[in-house]
Amino acid sequence: MNKSQNSKKLYYTKKQINELISGDIILHPIFRSDGLMLINKNKDLSLSLISMIKKHAPSTALVLVAASEEDFQNFIAYNISNTDVFIKDIKLVTTELNNIINSSADLYYDVPLEISDALPMDQEAIGQASYKNNLFTDLLSNYPLWVTLDSKLESEQLKIRARHAKNELLASMHTNKTFVELFNRIKEYDDILLIHSINTMCISLMIGLTLELNNSELFDLTVAALFSNVGFIEIEKKEFLNFLKTNEHIHEQLKKHLEVFSEMTMNFPELRKKSVIYGILDHHEYYNGKGYPNGKKGEEISLFGRILFIAHNYDELVGGYNYKIGLHPLDAFRIIYENIENRYDHNILNIFMHRTTYFKLGESISLPNIQNGIIIGFDDFVHKPHLPIIKLKNGSIINLSSS
């Protein structure tokens, strides 16, 4: 059979999530119900990954997969992703998935950014650098939370500043060779590290905006968040994968990646800024003084370190990267906000709660077991703003403070 005959085959299939099996290769990203990435495209699915997908999307939702490695290689070789039939199919399945996370645009599918959208407001002089075919832009253009981040903020001023901060970061990721090199090395090293880095950056930016950091501080915070785990890329891959699978020697491994990062700053002056360095070195410190590597306590920990610790921990709880089964975003936020062991800076958490649209009257909310509802009230908004009363689509009422 010649190539033209072969190319008429699709080499992929539509499956419901409950039909997925180990060995299927997902052909598009899967995003969590909080708008952050769960699984990147072209990922070979394991039973544990399939189980995680089922926490964020209904079992009857459709996805596109290659059923074998041979089919996947043919899918790539014959450029099936650019065919009309695949584009039609992927828009069909992603529309349904987008509805689950309350997004209106085709956020899962590659949508090229216009240069005018990507340039920072006060740096038009960056010129006509192409924003197409850039890994960082391609990934973020599909991130529901990144695309809709400004809508999650309460004030119009914060929304404007969010757009500016996003544009400045996009521009820098196209003009700063160090950032491009390090990001590509993270991508080549491991998918989990890539996803965790971008998710942490998105969350950190939202927190920084609610704290009203200035533009320079916001940019430095996103850099610190994006490269907070860059030290792992100099550690043997086998050692990193073992770190993800077991809780043995976890503190030693985390200290090691911070030591490697410190050494890397000698070759990358863009990472030597004081706030960036301390943010990365402090992002495993606990507010109660029981963290590491130095056991810093309270405001001895840098502001960036306290922000990154919250962002990292939330994403780890939901992503389930380290030998854990991922939690639903609502359960993860509850653990962090209730802050039983005083690991987190509660002032930061409170400001974030009050300056975003999360947990506000009339806002939609995603619940475990693939349910969505509208917030209609609170038993105790002052002390328990994270436990609202919710009306589901079927009309039933759930009070999280008593559930």
Secondary structure, 3 states (H helix, E strand, C coil): CCHHHHCCCCCCEEEEHHHCCCCCEECCCEECCCCCEEECCCEECCHHHHHHHHHHCCCCCEEEEECCHHHHHHHHHCCHHHCHHHHHHHHHHHHHHHHHCCCCCCCCCCCCCCHHHHCCCCCHHHCCCCCCCCHHHHHHCCCHHHHHHHHHECCHHHHHHHHHHHHHHHHHHHHCHHHHHHHHHHHHHCHHHHHHHHHHHHHHHHHHHHCCCCHHHHHHHHHHHHCCCHHHHHCCHHHHHHHHHCCCCHHHHHHHHHHHHHHHCCCCHHHCCHHHHHHHHCCCCCCCCCCCCCCCCHHHCCHHHHHHHHHHHHHHHHHCCCCCCCCCHHHHHHHHHHCCCCCCCHHHHHHHHHHECCCCCCCEEEECCCEEEEEEEECCCCCCCCCEEEEECCCCEEEHHHC
